[in-house]
Amino acid sequence: MSIIQSMSICFLLSLGLFTSCSEQKKYTAYQCPMKCEGEKTYTQTGKCPVCGMDLDGIETKNK
């Protein structure tokens, strides 16, 4: 394998690493996994006031 091919492979692999890091999800809403309060959501992490379980991050549609 030539040096140019090796460098190209390393470059493409490094691009893949940077893209996967930038695709981490940031949740904007949190909800009880047991849905104790129906579909009620919160803007911060914490515990469900009804059952005490940790709130889960949920994906919301961008408006």
Contacts in CASP RR format, 6 or more apart in sequence:
PFRMAT RR
TARGET T0000
AUTHOR 0000-0000-0000
METHOD contacts of the structure
MODEL  1
MSIIQSMSICFLLSLGLFTSCSEQKKYTAYQCPMKCEGEKTYTQTGKCPV
CGMDLDGIETKNK
25 59 0 8 1.000
27 57 0 8 1.000
27 58 0 8 1.000
27 59 0 8 1.000
27 60 0 8 1.000
28 43 0 8 1.000
28 60 0 8 1.000
29 41 0 8 1.000
29 42 0 8 1.000
29 43 0 8 1.000
29 57 0 8 1.000
29 58 0 8 1.000
29 60 0 8 1.000
30 41 0 8 1.000
30 42 0 8 1.000
30 43 0 8 1.000
30 44 0 8 1.000
30 45 0 8 1.000
30 46 0 8 1.000
30 55 0 8 1.000
30 56 0 8 1.000
30 57 0 8 1.000
30 58 0 8 1.000
31 39 0 8 1.000
31 40 0 8 1.000
31 41 0 8 1.000
31 42 0 8 1.000
31 55 0 8 1.000
31 56 0 8 1.000
31 57 0 8 1.000
31 58 0 8 1.000
32 40 0 8 1.000
32 48 0 8 1.000
32 50 0 8 1.000
32 51 0 8 1.000
32 53 0 8 1.000
32 55 0 8 1.000
32 56 0 8 1.000
33 53 0 8 1.000
33 54 0 8 1.000
33 55 0 8 1.000
33 56 0 8 1.000
34 48 0 8 1.000
34 51 0 8 1.000
34 53 0 8 1.000
36 48 0 8 1.000
36 50 0 8 1.000
36 51 0 8 1.000
37 48 0 8 1.000
37 49 0 8 1.000
37 50 0 8 1.000
41 58 0 8 1.000
41 60 0 8 1.000
42 55 0 8 1.000
45 54 0 8 1.000
45 55 0 8 1.000
45 57 0 8 1.000
46 54 0 8 1.000
46 55 0 8 1.000
47 53 0 8 1.000
47 54 0 8 1.000
47 55 0 8 1.000
48 54 0 8 1.000
48 55 0 8 1.000
END
